[in-house]
């Protein structure tokens, strides 16, 4: 048993080391606070070319480095393959100020200017690397998923598309409409016990973290924003992993006049508060099933890439 545990831990350490390889930590001051982000530059990087930016946000209680490990460094692998810059921002005291839904998290209680933090990161990255400001994307899980929606609403002229994993839309967010359309992909589980698929209160450790819309209501919001009135395609993922207790269905809506404007929903039947293809970071009885039929990183990047302009 001890030998098994040693080998298991060694494998985890090896995965973590590989995930962190080539990642640089960058600090900057925002509103008098010392903030930082981690950045991965593709191996083929050339200064005379502009590269898309993809921000990957951790959830509440997480950190930037943990998000790299959590996704097994997959975004870094994709960055090498398809040539984009992967950025892992670090939230204030392990959280994001995604809006006014509660004051339990420090970032929301202190009204930390996280939107300003992203403004500062983009300017900092633009000064250090050759970035393509026409192709800036963001994705996140849970608290990070709520935050990327705030970014899309308040910085719709900056972010071309967002990816939302294990998060709905908070009631306060729907009160504001973005000035510009922003394509969105949702990846959420119907059995998420923390952020209910059908809407209602987010409950963490018996504490109410604010009221959420249902996924269907959030989809309607973004479909209206993007003029996506045409349901283009419904497809079911092959049940590759028959032991994960879940199945996934993808639905795509398009703007009939602009093929770059899309809203996508990947509904994971019996999926939990998890990232498909990632690690089972907590027991199933706490966070539910991790779907193994597809990798969330790949689906999100494929979505971003499908609307990327040259």
C-alpha positions in Angstrom: 0.0 0.0 0.0 2.8 2.4 0.9 4.5 1.6 -2.4 1.3 2.3 -4.3 0.9 5.7 -2.6 4.5 6.6 -3.3 4.1 5.8 -7.0 0.8 7.7 -7.1 2.3 10.8 -5.5 5.3 10.5 -7.8 3.0 10.5 -10.9 1.1 13.6 -9.5 4.4 15.5 -8.9 5.6 14.6 -12.4 2.4 15.9 -14.0 2.6 19.1 -11.9 6.2 19.6 -12.9 5.5 19.2 -16.6 2.5 21.5 -16.3 4.6 24.3 -14.8 7.5 24.0 -17.2 8.1 27.2 -19.2 5.6 29.2 -17.1 6.7 32.7 -15.9 5.3 34.5 -12.9 4.8 38.2 -13.4 3.9 40.7 -10.7 2.3 44.1 -11.1 0.7 46.7 -8.8 -3.0 47.5 -9.3 -4.7 50.0 -7.0 -1.9 49.7 -4.5 -2.2 45.9 -4.3 0.5 43.5 -5.4 -1.1 41.2 -7.9 0.4 38.6 -10.2 -0.3 36.4 -13.1 1.4 33.4 -14.7 2.1 33.3 -18.4 3.1 30.6 -20.9 4.6 31.6 -24.2 4.5 29.1 -27.0 7.8 27.5 -28.0 7.6 28.9 -31.5 7.1 32.5 -30.3 8.5 35.2 -32.7 8.6 38.9 -31.9 7.4 39.9 -35.3 4.1 38.0 -35.0 1.0 38.8 -32.9 -0.4 36.0 -30.8 -4.0 35.6 -29.4 -4.3 35.8 -25.6 -6.3 33.2 -23.6 -6.9 33.9 -19.9 -7.7 30.9 -17.8 -9.3 31.7 -14.4 -9.3 29.4 -11.3 -12.3 29.0 -9.1 -13.0 30.3 -5.6 -10.4 29.0 -3.2 -7.9 28.3 -6.0 -4.8 29.9 -7.3 -3.2 30.5 -10.7 -0.6 27.7 -10.3 -3.3 25.3 -9.2 -5.3 26.0 -12.3 -2.4 24.9 -14.5 -2.1 21.6 -12.5 -5.9 21.2 -12.4 -6.0 21.2 -16.2 -2.9 19.1 -16.4 -1.1 21.9 -18.4 -3.4 21.2 -21.4 -3.8 24.8 -22.4 0.0 25.1 -22.5 0.2 22.1 -24.8 -2.5 23.7 -27.0 -0.6 27.0 -26.9 2.4 25.2 -28.4 0.4 23.5 -31.0 -1.8 26.4 -32.2 0.4 29.4 -31.1 -1.4 31.5 -28.5 -0.3 32.9 -25.2 -1.9 31.3 -22.1 -2.3 33.5 -19.1 -3.3 32.3 -15.6 -4.3 35.3 -13.4 -4.3 35.0 -9.6 -7.4 36.1 -7.8 -7.4 38.3 -4.7 -7.2 36.0 -1.6 -8.2 33.1 -3.8 -11.3 34.7 -5.3 -12.7 37.0 -7.9 -15.0 40.0 -7.6 -17.5 38.8 -10.1 -20.3 41.2 -9.0 -22.7 42.0 -6.1 -24.1 38.5 -5.4 -22.7 38.3 -1.8 -20.0 39.7 0.5 -18.6 36.5 1.8 -15.6 36.3 -0.5 -12.9 38.9 0.3 -12.7 40.1 -3.3 -16.4 41.0 -3.4 -16.6 42.3 0.2 -13.7 44.7 -0.4 -15.0 45.5 -4.0 -11.6 44.7 -5.5 -11.3 46.1 -9.0 -10.7 42.8 -10.8 -11.9 44.3 -14.1 -9.1 46.9 -13.7 -6.7 44.0 -13.0 -7.4 42.5 -16.4 -7.0 45.9 -18.0 -3.6 46.2 -16.3 -2.6 42.6 -17.3 -3.4 43.2 -21.0 -1.4 46.4 -21.0 1.5 44.7 -19.2 1.4 41.8 -21.6 1.2 44.1 -24.6 4.4 45.8 -23.4 6.3 42.5 -22.9 5.0 40.4 -25.8 3.5 40.6 -29.3 -0.2 40.1 -28.6 -3.1 40.2 -31.0 -5.6 42.6 -29.4 -8.3 41.5 -31.8 -8.2 38.0 -30.4 -8.4 38.1 -26.6 -10.4 35.3 -24.8 -11.1 34.3 -21.3 -12.5 31.1 -19.6 -12.9 30.0 -16.0 -14.5 27.6 -13.7 -17.0 28.4 -10.9 -16.1 31.8 -9.4 -13.8 32.2 -12.5 -16.8 31.4 -14.7 -18.8 34.2 -13.2 -15.9 36.5 -13.5 -15.4 36.0 -17.2 -19.1 36.9 -17.7 -18.5 40.2 -15.9 -15.5 40.8 -18.2 -17.6 40.1 -21.2 -20.3 42.5 -20.0 -18.0 45.3 -18.9 -15.2 44.9 -21.5 -17.1 43.6 -24.5 -14.8 45.6 -26.8 -11.8 43.8 -25.4 -12.9 40.1 -25.1 -13.9 38.3 -28.3 -15.4 35.2 -26.6 -15.6 33.6 -23.2 -15.9 30.0 -21.8 -17.9 29.3 -18.7 -17.4 26.1 -16.8 -19.5 25.0 -13.8 -21.1 28.4 -13.4 -24.4 30.1 -14.3 -25.1 33.8 -14.6 -25.8 35.7 -11.4 -29.0 37.7 -11.1 -27.1 41.0 -10.8 -25.2 40.4 -14.0 -28.3 40.2 -16.2 -29.2 43.8 -15.3 -26.5 45.1 -17.7 -26.1 44.5 -21.4 -22.7 44.6 -23.1 -22.1 47.3 -25.7 -20.8 44.7 -28.2 -21.6 41.0 -28.8 -19.4 38.4 -27.2 -19.6 34.7 -28.1 -20.0 32.3 -25.2 -19.6 28.6 -24.5 -21.1 27.0 -21.4 -20.0 23.7 -20.1 -22.1 22.7 -17.0 -23.3 19.6 -15.3 -27.0 19.0 -14.5 -26.0 17.4 -11.1 -23.9 20.3 -9.9 -24.7 20.6 -6.2 -22.9 23.9 -5.7 -24.1 25.9 -8.7 -27.5 24.4 -9.6 -28.1 24.0 -13.3 -31.7 25.0 -12.9 -30.9 28.2 -11.1 -31.3 29.3 -7.5 -28.9 29.9 -4.6 -25.2 29.0 -4.8 -24.5 27.2 -1.5 -21.0 26.5 -0.4 -20.4 25.1 3.1 -24.0 25.9 4.0 -23.5 29.5 3.1 -25.6 31.3 0.5 -23.4 32.8 -2.2 -26.1 34.6 -4.1 -28.9 33.8 -6.5 -28.2 32.4 -10.0 -30.2 32.2 -13.2 -30.7 28.8 -14.7 -28.4 27.8 -17.5 -31.3 28.1 -20.0 -31.9 31.7 -18.8 -28.2 32.5 -19.1 -28.2 31.1 -22.6 -31.2 33.2 -23.6 -29.4 36.3 -22.3 -26.3 35.6 -24.4 -28.3 34.5 -27.5 -30.1 37.9 -27.4 -26.8 39.8 -27.0 -25.3 37.9 -30.0 -28.4 37.8 -32.2 -28.1 34.0 -32.2 -31.6 33.1 -33.4 -30.6 30.0 -35.5 -30.1 26.7 -33.8 -27.4 25.2 -36.1 -26.6 21.9 -34.6 -27.2 19.4 -31.8 -24.7 16.6 -31.2 -24.0 14.0 -28.6 -20.5 13.1 -27.5 -19.4 9.5 -27.8 -19.6 7.8 -24.5 -15.9 7.1 -24.4 -15.6 6.8 -20.6 -18.4 4.5 -19.5 -17.4 4.7 -15.8 -17.8 8.4 -15.3 -21.6 8.3 -14.8 -22.3 11.1 -17.2 -23.0 11.9 -20.9 -22.6 15.2 -22.8 -24.7 16.9 -25.4 -23.6 20.0 -27.4 -26.1 22.6 -28.8 -24.9 25.5 -31.0 -26.8 28.6 -31.8 -25.6 31.0 -34.5 -26.2 34.5 -35.7 -27.6 34.0 -39.2 -25.8 37.1 -40.5 -22.5 36.7 -38.8 -20.9 33.2 -38.5 -18.4 34.4 -35.9 -21.2 35.1 -33.4 -22.1 31.9 -31.6 -23.5 30.6 -28.3 -22.8 27.0 -27.3 -24.1 24.9 -24.5 -22.4 21.6 -23.5 -24.9 20.0 -21.2 -23.4 17.2 -19.1 -26.1 14.9 -17.9 -25.3 13.9 -14.3 -22.1 16.0 -14.4 -20.9 17.7 -11.3 -19.1 20.9 -10.3 -16.1 19.8 -12.4 -14.0 20.4 -15.5 -14.4 17.7 -18.1 -11.2 15.8 -18.8 -9.5 17.3 -15.7 -8.8 15.6 -12.3 -11.4 14.5 -9.8 -10.1 17.1 -7.4 -12.5 16.2 -4.6 -14.6 13.0 -4.0 -17.7 12.5 -6.1 -20.0 12.8 -3.1 -18.8 16.4 -2.7 -18.5 17.7 -6.3 -20.0 15.1 -8.5 -18.9 13.4 -11.6 -16.0 14.5 -13.9 -17.0 13.7 -17.5 -14.3 11.8 -19.4 -15.8 11.9 -22.8 -14.1 15.1 -23.9 -11.5 17.6 -22.6 -12.9 20.9 -21.6 -9.7 22.7 -22.5 -9.9 21.4 -26.1 -13.6 22.3 -26.5 -13.0 25.8 -25.2 -10.0 26.5 -27.4 -11.7 24.9 -30.5 -14.6 27.3 -29.9 -12.3 30.3 -29.5 -10.3 29.2 -32.6 -13.5 28.9 -34.6 -14.2 32.6 -34.2 -10.7 33.9 -34.2 -10.0 36.5 -36.9 -6.8 36.6 -38.8 
